[in-house]
């Protein structure tokens, strides 16, 4: 399925957040606990251009189940009782978020995500030490592409910016250039950049995912498509 290009206008009413563990909630939600994670916790670090990762179960909210050898994630409406999930400082407590198990601190990296079975998700990167009581896209330490209500946006610091495409492909690509501070959404059919987020990465980041419906599947260890 190819992207269809078009222009979109963002109304002020679109300054919304997401859902709190599957239920519609306010942007900030309710928070239980604060503090930033230290980086002394073990995680693989990627400095090469061929990024390989799995999803880190230790970070997954209790409403998320990992499958296919921890490369995919499915959203469960009810989820697990949080008291039945191992409590670790890495785990997201309030939001349906999961991180990859690799930190990135240099280089250019490319991965893809099959999104055809979800109608509400966010894909991108976040500071590896981002607080676990926040949602990706709502703070200054995460940069994501959001798909909601059949429309695409970029999202960081809780600001939604429309992406000029209509419809949803089966699979999208993400290209990260750490030194240049660029995160791009890639049309996997044409190997072309759809939209780029520009920022400055001050600390190691990792692939980040949020999901409130269906499932997504990640694909890493891929060669960078020619021309990108």
C-alpha positions as CSV (number, residue, x, y, z in Angstrom):
1,X,0.0,0.0,0.0
2,X,1.4,3.4,-1.0
3,X,1.2,6.6,0.8
4,X,-1.2,9.2,-0.5
5,X,0.0,12.7,0.0
6,X,-2.1,15.6,1.0
7,X,-2.2,18.7,3.2
8,X,-3.7,18.7,6.6
9,X,-4.6,21.4,9.1
10,X,-4.3,20.9,12.8
11,X,-6.9,22.5,15.0
12,X,-6.2,23.7,18.5
13,X,-8.5,21.0,19.8
14,X,-6.0,18.4,18.8
15,X,-3.7,19.1,21.7
16,X,-4.6,15.8,23.2
17,X,-2.4,13.2,24.8
18,X,-3.4,9.6,24.5
19,X,-5.0,7.0,26.7
20,X,-4.1,5.9,30.2
21,X,-3.6,2.2,30.0
22,X,-6.3,2.0,27.3
23,X,-8.8,4.4,28.9
24,X,-9.2,7.9,27.6
25,X,-7.4,10.2,30.0
26,X,-6.1,13.8,30.3
27,X,-2.7,14.6,28.9
28,X,-0.9,14.3,32.1
29,X,-2.9,11.5,33.6
30,X,-2.2,10.6,37.2
31,X,1.3,10.0,38.2
32,X,2.6,7.5,40.8
33,X,6.2,8.1,41.6
34,X,8.8,10.4,40.1
35,X,12.5,10.4,39.4
36,X,14.7,9.8,36.4
37,X,16.3,6.4,35.9
38,X,20.0,6.1,36.1
39,X,22.0,4.6,33.2
40,X,23.8,2.1,35.4
41,X,21.0,-0.4,34.5
42,X,22.3,-3.0,32.0
43,X,21.3,-2.5,28.4
44,X,23.0,-3.2,25.1
45,X,24.5,-0.1,23.4
46,X,24.5,0.4,19.7
47,X,27.2,2.4,18.0
48,X,27.1,0.6,14.6
49,X,24.8,1.5,11.7
50,X,23.1,-1.9,11.7
51,X,20.8,-1.8,14.7
52,X,19.5,-5.0,16.2
53,X,17.1,-5.0,19.1
54,X,14.3,-6.8,20.8
55,X,11.6,-5.3,23.0
56,X,12.5,-5.1,26.7
57,X,9.9,-6.9,28.8
58,X,11.2,-5.1,31.9
59,X,9.9,-1.8,30.5
60,X,6.5,-3.0,29.2
61,X,3.3,-1.7,30.8
62,X,1.1,-4.5,32.2
63,X,-1.4,-4.0,29.4
64,X,1.2,-5.1,26.8
65,X,2.2,-8.6,25.9
66,X,5.3,-9.4,23.9
67,X,5.3,-12.1,21.2
68,X,7.5,-13.5,18.4
69,X,10.6,-13.7,20.5
70,X,10.1,-10.2,21.9
71,X,9.9,-8.4,18.5
72,X,6.2,-7.8,18.6
73,X,3.8,-6.3,21.1
74,X,0.0,-6.7,21.5
75,X,-2.4,-4.5,23.5
76,X,-4.7,-6.3,25.9
77,X,-7.8,-4.3,27.0
78,X,-7.8,-5.7,30.5
79,X,-4.1,-6.5,30.7
80,X,-2.4,-8.1,33.7
81,X,-3.0,-7.2,37.3
82,X,0.0,-4.9,37.9
83,X,0.6,-6.7,41.2
84,X,1.3,-9.9,39.1
85,X,4.0,-8.2,37.0
86,X,7.5,-8.0,38.3
87,X,8.1,-4.5,39.6
88,X,11.3,-3.0,38.2
89,X,12.4,0.7,37.9
90,X,12.4,0.2,34.1
91,X,8.7,-0.6,33.8
92,X,6.1,1.9,32.6
93,X,3.4,2.2,35.3
94,X,0.7,4.4,33.8
95,X,1.0,4.3,30.1
96,X,1.0,1.5,27.5
97,X,4.6,2.0,26.5
98,X,7.5,-0.4,25.8
99,X,11.2,0.4,25.0
100,X,13.7,-1.6,22.9
101,X,16.6,-3.2,24.7
102,X,19.3,-1.2,22.9
103,X,20.6,2.3,23.6
104,X,21.9,4.4,20.7
105,X,24.6,7.0,21.3
106,X,26.0,7.5,17.9
107,X,25.6,6.7,14.2
108,X,22.7,6.3,11.7
109,X,20.2,3.5,12.3
110,X,17.2,2.2,10.5
111,X,14.4,-0.2,11.5
112,X,10.9,-0.9,10.4
113,X,7.5,-1.5,12.1
114,X,4.5,-3.4,10.8
115,X,1.6,-1.4,11.9
116,X,-1.3,-2.8,9.8
117,X,-3.1,-4.4,12.9
118,X,-3.2,-1.2,15.0
119,X,-5.3,1.9,14.7
120,X,-3.7,3.9,17.5
121,X,0.0,3.9,18.2
122,X,3.2,5.9,18.5
123,X,6.7,4.9,17.2
124,X,9.9,6.8,17.6
125,X,12.7,7.2,20.1
126,X,13.1,8.4,23.7
127,X,15.8,9.1,26.2
128,X,16.7,5.7,27.7
129,X,16.3,7.3,31.2
130,X,12.9,8.9,30.5
131,X,10.7,8.8,33.6
132,X,8.4,5.8,33.6
133,X,5.4,7.7,34.8
134,X,5.2,9.7,31.5
135,X,4.1,8.8,28.0
136,X,6.3,9.1,24.9
137,X,5.5,12.2,23.0
138,X,4.4,14.2,26.0
139,X,7.7,15.5,27.2
140,X,11.0,16.9,25.8
141,X,12.8,13.6,26.1
142,X,10.8,11.6,23.5
143,X,10.2,12.1,19.7
144,X,7.5,10.0,18.0
145,X,5.3,9.7,15.0
146,X,1.7,9.2,16.2
147,X,-1.2,7.6,14.3
148,X,-4.6,8.4,15.8
149,X,-8.1,8.9,14.3
150,X,-6.7,7.8,10.9
151,X,-4.3,10.7,10.8
152,X,-0.5,11.0,11.3
153,X,1.3,13.5,13.5
154,X,4.7,14.1,14.9
155,X,4.7,14.5,18.7
156,X,7.1,15.8,21.3
157,X,6.6,18.0,24.4
158,X,2.9,17.2,23.9
159,X,2.7,19.2,20.6
160,X,1.0,17.6,17.6
161,X,2.2,18.6,14.2
162,X,0.4,17.1,11.2
163,X,2.3,14.9,8.8
164,X,1.3,15.4,5.1
165,X,0.0,11.9,4.3
166,X,-3.3,10.3,4.4
167,X,-4.0,6.6,5.1
168,X,-1.9,4.0,6.8
169,X,0.6,1.6,5.1
170,X,1.2,-1.9,6.4
171,X,4.7,-1.1,7.4
172,X,6.8,2.1,8.0
173,X,10.5,2.7,8.5
174,X,12.3,4.9,11.0
175,X,15.7,6.4,10.3
176,X,17.7,7.9,13.2
177,X,20.8,10.1,12.7
178,X,22.1,10.6,16.2
179,X,24.8,13.2,15.6
180,X,22.6,15.3,13.2
181,X,19.6,15.1,15.6
182,X,17.2,13.7,12.9
183,X,14.4,11.2,13.2
184,X,12.6,10.4,9.9
185,X,9.5,8.5,9.0
186,X,10.2,6.4,5.8
187,X,7.8,5.1,3.2
188,X,9.1,1.5,2.9
189,X,7.4,1.2,-0.6
190,X,9.5,3.9,-2.1
191,X,12.4,4.2,0.4
192,X,11.7,7.9,0.6
193,X,11.5,10.3,3.6
194,X,7.9,11.2,4.5
195,X,8.7,13.6,7.4
196,X,11.7,14.4,9.6
197,X,11.8,15.6,13.3
198,X,14.8,17.8,14.0
199,X,16.2,18.0,17.5
200,X,19.4,17.6,19.6
201,X,20.0,14.3,21.4
202,X,21.7,15.1,24.6
203,X,21.9,11.5,25.9
204,X,21.5,7.9,24.7
205,X,18.1,7.1,23.2
206,X,16.3,3.9,22.4
207,X,13.5,2.9,20.0
208,X,10.2,3.5,21.8
209,X,6.6,2.3,21.2
210,X,3.2,3.1,22.6
211,X,0.0,1.1,21.7
212,X,-3.7,1.3,22.6
213,X,-5.2,-1.1,20.1
214,X,-4.2,-4.2,18.2
215,X,-0.5,-5.1,17.7
216,X,2.7,-4.0,16.0
217,X,5.8,-5.9,15.0
218,X,9.3,-4.6,14.9
219,X,12.0,-5.4,12.3
220,X,15.7,-4.6,13.1
221,X,19.1,-5.6,11.8
222,X,18.1,-4.2,8.4
223,X,20.4,-2.6,5.9
224,X,19.8,1.1,5.2
225,X,17.8,1.4,2.0
226,X,19.8,3.0,-0.9
227,X,19.5,6.7,-1.2
228,X,18.7,7.4,2.4
